Amino acid sequence: MKGGTSGNCSITINKDFIQKNYKKSGHNAFINELYFYLLGKELNLEFIPELLDYNVSKRMLKIKNVGKSLHELYKGKMDEKRAMIPKVMEEYKKLVKLGFYHNDLRYKNIVYNEREEQIYLIDFEFTSTKFLDKDDEHIIKPLKTIKSNNKRSNNKRSNNNKRSKKKRSNKHSISSRKKSGKKSRKKSGKKSRNKK
């Protein structure tokens, strides 16, 4: 498990944790990454590794080492990497549901813990509310397909709900007109009897 761009931070790895020390030029990347690790901790998001420690003035993050990246695990084995995409999608959709896009989703930024069979996302330096991922490794394409299918099915549900509300509204207005018609006939009948 690594994450981070060597140009903006130095990375120390041991079996228990990953420590990232950001340079001054990597300040914004540090702030963005810190935000998502804190969010993961606050919301208890299982797909974000645990933040063990951080120091804002030193721009340091210490993250639990949860496994190996898919890049490391399946080096040169593209079929095995692609076979993991459904599990990756499952976790990535949770991030999207929160309103965020990773924007650097690569096999090196997807960690797998074989013992727990858990996928983790790492390296949130470019994560934002806007979709900006270049998808160099063609991981996002299957996600986009699912997203557009979900949109279509949500639109169908929405249209069906609108139609059923309209039907209920029409039924209500028709029955209201019938009731008001009966009332006006009763009133006019009373008036004509009174005149006689």
C-alpha positions in Angstrom: 0.0 0.0 0.0 1.5 3.3 -1.0 -0.5 6.2 -2.4 0.6 9.8 -2.9 2.8 11.4 -5.6 6.5 11.2 -4.9 6.8 14.8 -6.1 4.7 16.2 -3.3 5.4 13.9 -0.3 7.8 11.3 1.1 6.4 8.0 2.1 7.5 5.6 4.9 6.0 2.1 4.9 6.1 -0.6 7.6 3.9 -3.6 8.3 1.5 -1.6 10.6 1.3 1.9 9.0 2.1 4.2 6.1 3.4 7.6 7.0 3.2 10.4 4.4 5.1 13.7 5.0 4.0 16.3 2.5 6.3 19.1 1.2 5.1 22.7 1.3 4.3 22.4 -2.4 1.9 19.5 -1.6 -0.1 21.5 1.1 -3.4 21.4 -0.8 -3.0 17.7 -1.6 -2.3 17.1 2.2 -5.4 19.1 3.2 -7.6 17.2 0.7 -6.3 13.8 1.8 -6.6 14.6 5.5 -10.2 15.7 4.9 -11.2 12.3 3.5 -9.3 10.3 6.2 -11.1 12.3 8.9 -14.4 11.8 7.0 -13.7 8.1 6.9 -13.1 8.1 10.7 -16.1 10.2 11.5 -18.5 8.2 9.4 -16.8 4.9 10.1 -16.4 4.2 6.4 -15.0 0.7 6.0 -13.5 1.4 2.5 -11.1 4.1 3.8 -8.1 2.9 5.9 -8.0 4.1 9.5 -6.2 7.4 10.2 -3.9 6.6 13.1 -2.3 10.1 13.5 -1.8 13.4 11.8 0.0 16.6 12.3 -1.2 19.7 10.4 1.8 21.9 11.0 4.2 19.2 9.8 1.7 18.1 7.1 2.0 14.5 8.2 -0.5 11.6 7.9 -0.1 8.2 9.5 -2.5 5.6 8.0 -3.1 2.0 9.0 -1.4 -0.4 6.5 -4.4 -2.5 5.5 -3.0 -4.6 2.7 -1.5 -4.5 -0.8 -2.5 -2.5 -3.8 -4.1 -4.4 -6.7 -1.1 -3.2 -8.7 1.3 -5.0 -6.4 -0.9 -8.1 -5.8 -1.6 -8.8 -9.5 1.4 -7.3 -11.3 1.2 -8.3 -14.9 -2.1 -10.2 -14.3 -4.7 -8.0 -16.0 -7.5 -10.6 -15.8 -7.1 -10.9 -12.0 -7.2 -7.1 -11.7 -10.3 -6.8 -13.9 -12.0 -9.6 -11.9 -11.8 -7.3 -8.8 -13.7 -4.5 -10.5 -17.1 -5.6 -9.1 -15.7 -5.4 -5.6 -14.1 -2.1 -6.3 -17.4 -0.8 -7.7 -19.2 -1.8 -4.6 -16.9 0.4 -2.4 -16.6 3.2 -5.0 -20.4 3.6 -5.2 -20.3 4.4 -1.4 -18.0 7.3 -2.0 -20.1 8.5 -4.9 -23.2 8.3 -2.8 -21.6 10.7 -0.4 -21.2 13.1 -3.3 -17.5 12.6 -4.2 -15.4 11.2 -7.0 -11.9 9.8 -6.4 -10.5 11.3 -9.6 -7.3 9.2 -9.4 -8.7 5.7 -9.3 -5.9 3.4 -10.4 -4.9 -0.1 -9.4 -2.1 1.4 -7.2 -4.8 3.4 -5.3 -7.0 0.4 -4.6 -5.9 -1.8 -1.7 -7.1 -5.3 -1.0 -6.9 -7.1 2.3 -7.0 -10.8 1.3 -7.6 -12.0 4.8 -10.6 -9.8 5.4 -11.6 -9.8 1.7 -12.0 -6.0 2.0 -11.3 -3.3 -0.7 -9.9 0.0 0.4 -9.5 3.2 -1.5 -6.4 5.4 -0.8 -4.8 8.5 -2.1 -7.5 11.2 -2.0 -5.4 14.1 -3.2 -7.6 14.7 -6.2 -11.0 13.7 -4.8 -13.7 16.3 -5.2 -17.4 16.8 -5.8 -16.7 17.1 -9.6 -15.9 14.1 -11.8 -12.5 14.7 -13.3 -11.0 11.2 -13.6 -9.1 10.5 -16.8 -9.6 6.8 -16.2 -6.3 5.8 -17.7 -6.6 2.2 -16.5 -10.3 1.8 -17.6 -11.6 1.2 -14.1 -14.3 3.9 -14.1 -15.9 2.9 -17.4 -17.9 0.0 -15.8 -18.8 2.4 -13.0 -20.2 4.9 -15.4 -22.3 2.3 -17.1 -23.8 1.3 -13.8 -24.3 5.0 -12.9 -26.1 5.7 -16.2 -28.2 2.5 -15.8 -29.1 3.7 -12.3 -30.1 7.1 -13.6 -32.4 5.5 -16.2 -34.1 3.3 -13.7 -34.4 6.2 -11.3 -36.0 8.3 -14.0 -38.4 5.5 -14.8 -39.4 5.3 -11.2 -39.7 9.0 -11.0 -41.9 9.1 -14.1 -44.1 6.2 -12.8 -44.5 8.1 -9.4 -45.5 11.2 -11.3 -48.1 9.3 -13.4 -49.6 7.6 -10.3 -49.8 10.9 -8.4 -51.5 12.5 -11.5 -54.0 9.6 -11.6 -54.7 9.9 -7.9 -55.1 13.7 -8.3 -57.4 13.2 -11.3 -59.5 10.7 -9.4 -59.7 13.1 -6.5 -60.7 16.0 -8.6 -63.3 13.9 -10.5 -64.8 12.7 -7.2 -64.8 16.2 -5.8 -66.7 17.5 -8.9 -69.2 14.7 -8.5 -69.7 15.5 -4.8 -70.0 19.3 -5.5 -72.5 18.5 -8.4 -74.7 16.5 -6.0 -74.6 19.3 -3.4 -75.5 22.0 -6.0 -78.4 19.8 -7.3 -79.7 19.3 -3.7 -79.5 23.1 -3.1 -81.3 23.9 -6.4 -83.9 21.2 -5.7 -84.6 22.8 -2.3 -84.9 26.2 -3.8 -87.4 25.1 -6.4 -89.5 23.3 -3.8 -89.5 26.4 -1.6 -90.7 28.6 -4.4 -93.8 26.3 -4.9 
